[in-house]
Amino acid sequence: MAFTFTTLIQQIINGLSLGSVYALIAVGYSLVYSILLFSNFAHGGFLVVGGYACYYLLTQWGYGVSISMLGALLASGLVAVVTERLAYKPIRERTPITLYLLIASMGVNIVIENLFVVTVGGRLHALPRSTFPTGTFNLFGGVTISASDVLSLITAIIFLSALQLFLSRTRWGLAIRAAACDIKTAGLMGVNVTFLISLVFFVAGVLAAVGGIFLSVRYSLYPQLGNITTKAFVAAVIGGLGSLPGAVVGSLILGLAEMLTAGFISSQMRDLVVYSLLVIMLLISPSGFFGKKISEKI
């Protein structure tokens, strides 16, 4: 595709929209990592739970979009909490080695994915277009932006801003920040660590559900949709695992890189560019832009 200023602006807008969805997912990765120091690869499963919950509440039970989205957020958050209690807590109580948690999270993700394959099938589902805005806005010089992209960007800003306020202005937000520094010391100071970890997983599950809903609108809903969270994980690594601002910055960089590559080189090169950025970042700065250098003996 030939380089034009209009195309550049169009791809930047598309990249920011995609990056905002990645940010919701990447922040969930970073939240869990900041507390337990492991990457929760079951995050993709929580995303799928949110997408399917919204789909069935809309199409099978006939609820409106607001109730359906709220139900999807609760469903994904509760599944995340149950996963932590049943799969991760027993491991945490037996060993401090976080590698086992990472392996367990991979297994949980596969279990959730295959549960949907067995129960609802592997075919694609589309969220009803009538419940989400489908129009486009003409900005200037042929540059357009879809209403769904505007909605996803605004929703991401609202949720990320609400999370920031929660972490900075509330008692439990302070406890989460304290546990991110040293969870054992936080426990000794009177923080209910068990409840805190469940809260972190619930928030991460809610954010994953929001991302799952908008990814289902952008693409389609299917059991393997959670695989796209790999790119959100890459964004979290680029920004710095455990850093919420880093997760947002990394997500926006990744979204822009994908869309600019698709617009000016080839859409088939998107994944190559994404994972090349990951390798380059790990070679130059393994802790990412905002991450802390943490050494862990396994």
Disulfide bonds with the S-S distance in Angstrom:
none
